[in-house]
Amino acid sequence: MDGKNRDAYFRREFYGGRRSLARALDVVVLRITVFAAAYVILAFYVHPAALALLLSAIITAMFSVVTFMLNRARYEKFVQKRMDVLLGDYMIERLLMMPKEQLRAVVEAYTLKLPNVRDLWEQDGYLLARRSDGSFLLVGMLQSAKEAICADELLVFYRAALECSANGMLLYSTTAFAQDAEALAKRLAMPVSLFPPKRLIELAKEAKLLPSDAEIEEALDVIIAQKREQSASLKEAAFMGKGRRYVMCALVLAFASVLTGYYIYYPIFAAVCASMGLITWWLNRAKASNGSVEQQGAQVAR
């Protein structure tokens, strides 16, 4: 996916799925409204009318510039936020698919670099670190696809820490604490530190266990293309539902015309709804035929 297609995807998301033609129409209508409102106000105080028109045009131009700058700043912030979310999700997915031994080696190397850690070894399936003051620290690692660490999972590490006579816990995880786990961590008899998932990604990247920047860009392009396809399928389903609603509205209006005896306005509105339903059906049929042709062409190209 090139930069143009990516920008088109983000703009569609930023404007709530509205197409470029609808957005352009909104811009034109808004400018006309601002120009008309400015002229109506200035016409009472400024003479002649040509000067009021000129001032209205200047106000409209200034409004357009300010609106453009604000929308551009909001759009850039939106794109950066969405890219951060997509990148974070992709990196977490790579960590989840990474062999546990590789991620564990990264965790061990970093833990040994901590200022107060003197030694590190494995005990009962967990890592136990000896600190400079002679106390022990349980080092845990959790590769989980869950949205957050629950209290039950935290209790498993806590019981292991008690069995190992540890005085604290350091957890490396691909996800954050849930609310119940965060509240439980404050009530436990030993300090609990959670290594942020973002820092874990940075460690894995420093160890060259994650894809390169070029591979990440290609992967993000694939993810965005998949999201565009999903969005298109959802809109197609909504498009079909809209056509059925038009038809139902036409039937209700036609039935209301018979019940009330009004044979002018109700049939006109029913005909409009039926026409809209027919147009929707036709456009959806055209999209479906174009999609089948593109699929056949892709199969032939393969």
N, C-alpha and C positions, 0 to 999 in steps of 0.2 A: 504494500500500500504506500503510495507516494504521499508527500506532504499535503497535496491538494485534497485527496480523499480523506485523509485524517482530519484536516481542518473542516471539511464538510460534515464529518461525523460529529465532531465536537460542537460545531455551530448548531446542528440539528438538536443535539442534547441541550445546549445552552438555551435555546429558544423554545423548549418544550415540544419538539417534534414538528414545529411549523416549517413549511417549505419556504424557499427563498422568495417565491412570488408573493406569498402571503405576508412575509416580513417586509418586502418592498412596498406592498400596498399599505401596510400599517404606517410605514415611514411617511409615505405621501399624504395619507389622511391626517396624520398628526401635524405635519408641517402646514397643511392647508388650514387646519383648525387653529394653530398658533397664529398664523398670519391673519386669519379672519378676526380672531379675538383681539389681537393687537390693533388692527385697523379700526374696529368698532370703538375701542377705548380712545385711541388717538384722534379719531374723527371729531370728538367733542372738544378737543383742546388745541388741535393743530390745524391751521389753514395755510395754504389751500389743500385740497384733497390729494394732490400729487405728492406733496411733502409727507402727508400721513401715510401714503402708500410706500414711499421710500423708506421712512422710518420703520414701518411694519416689516418690510423686506429685510432691513438690517437686523431687527430683533429676531426674525425667523432664522436668519443665517447664523447669528450668534447662538441661538438656541440649538441649532443643528450641530455646530462645532462642539459645544459643551456636552451635548448628548452623545455625540460620537466618541469623544474622549472618555467619558464615563463608561460607556458600554464597552469600549476597547479594554479599559483597565479591568472591568468586571469579567470580561471574557478571558483575558490572559490569566487572571487569578483562578477562574473556573477550570481552564485547561491544565494549569499547573497542579491544582488539587486533584483533578481526575487522573492525571498522569501519575501522581504520587500514589494514589490508591491502586491503580493498575500495576504499577511497578512493585509496590509492596506485596500485593497479592501474588504476583508472579514469583517474587523472590521467596516468599514463604512456601509456595508450592514446590519450588526447587529444593528448599531445605527439607521438606517432608519426604521427597523422593530420594534424598541423599542417603547413602548407606550409613547406618548408625555409627560404624567404626570411624568413618571419616569425620563426622561431626564431633564425635567424642574426642578424637585427637586434637581438634581445634579447641575444644573446651578445656582439655587438660593443659595444653600449651599456654592458654591465656590465664588459667587459674594459677599456674606456677609463677606467672609474672606479677601477680598481685603483691603489694608491698609487704604484707604481714604473713604470707604463706611461705612455709619452709619446706614442706614435703607433701607428696600426694600419692596415694595408692588406692587400690580397689579392695573393697570389703563388702561381702554379701551382695554383690551386684551393684553397689553404689561406689562413688568416689569419696574418699575421706581425706581431708587436708589438715595438716598440723600447722597451727599458727605460731607466731613468735612467742606468744605468752604461754604456750603449752596447751591451749585449748584446741578442740577439734571442730571442724566445719564439714557438714555434709554437703557434698556437691551433687546435685541432681540434674538430669537432662530429660526433657520431655518433648518428643516429636509428636504432636497431636494436631489433627485436622479440625478439632473443635474450635468454637469461637473464643472460648475462654477456659481457664483452669477452674474447675469447680472445687468446693470445699472437701469433697471426698478424696480427690486426687492429692490435695495438699496434706490431708491427714495421713495418707500412705507415706509420704516423705517424712512427715513428723514422727510417725512411729518408728520408721527406719533410723531417724536421727537419735531417738531415745535408745534404741537397741545398740547403736554404735557409740553411745555416750558422747554424742556431739553437743556442742553448745550453741550452734547456729546452723542456718541452712542458706545455701546459695543455689538458686534454681535457674538453669538455662532452659528457656522454653520458646517455642515458636508462636506462642499466644500469651495473652495477658491474663491477669487474675479476673475472675468474675466477682461480683459484688459480695457474694457470700464468702468466697475464699479470701478476699481482701479484708473483710471484717474479721474472719477467723485468724488471719495472720497477725492481727494486732492483739489478739487475746492469747496467743500461744506463749509458752513459758520460755521461748528462745527467739532471738531476732531472725526474721526471714527476709532475704533479699531476692528480688526477681530481676534477672538480667534481661533488659528490654529486647524484644525481638529485632528491633532495628539494629542494635549493636551486634546481635548474633549474626545478622546478615552481613554487617561490615567485617566481622571476623572471618566469616566464610569467604568473603570476597578477597580479603587480604591474603588468605591461604590459597587463592586461585582455585577454589572449589565451585565457584559459580560461573555462569557464562560470561563471555566478554561483552563489551558495550554494543558491538555490532550485532551479536547474537541476541542480546536483550531487545534491541530495536526491532529486529525481525520478529521476535516472539510477540512483542507488543502490537506489531502490525497484524499478526495473525489473530490475536485476541480481539482487537478492535474490529477486524473483518467479521469475526464470529458474532460479536455483539451487534453489528449492523444487520447481519442476517436474522438474528433473533428478533431485533426490533422490527425488521420488515415483515416477518411472519406474524408478529403480534398485531401490527397495524393492518395487515391483510385480513386477519380474523375480525378486528374491530370494524374494518371497512364492510365486510359481509354482514356483520350485525347491524350496522347503520342502514344498509339496504333493506333488511327485513323490517326494521323499525319504520322506515318510510312507507313500506307497503301496509303495515299494520295501521299506521296513522291514516292512510288513504281509505282503508276499509272502515275504520271507526267514523271518519267524517262522512263517508257515503251512507253508512247506517244512520248516523245522526240526521242526515238530510231527510231520510225517509221518515224518521220518528217525529221530527219537528215540522216537516212540511216546507222547509226553506230549500228551494231548488235552484238557488243562484250562487250564494257565497260558499255554502258547504261543498257543492260539487266542484267549484273552482279550486278551492283549497285541496280537495281530494285529488283532483287532477294534477295539481302541482306536486303533491307528495308522491303520487304514482310516477310522475315524470322523474323526480329525483331518485326514486328507487330504481327505475329503469336505467338511468344514467350511471348510478352506482354499480348496478349489475354489469353493465356494458364495460365500464372501466376496469372492474375486477376481472372480467373475462379476458380483456386485452392484456392485463398484467400477467394472468396465468398463462396465456398463449405465448407471450414473450419470454416468460421464465422457462417454459418447456423447450422453446427453440434454443435458448442459451444453454440449457442442459444437454440437448442433443449435440450442439456444436462443441461443447466441452468434451463430450464422450468421443466424438469423431476426432477431435484434436489429440486426445489421448491415444 
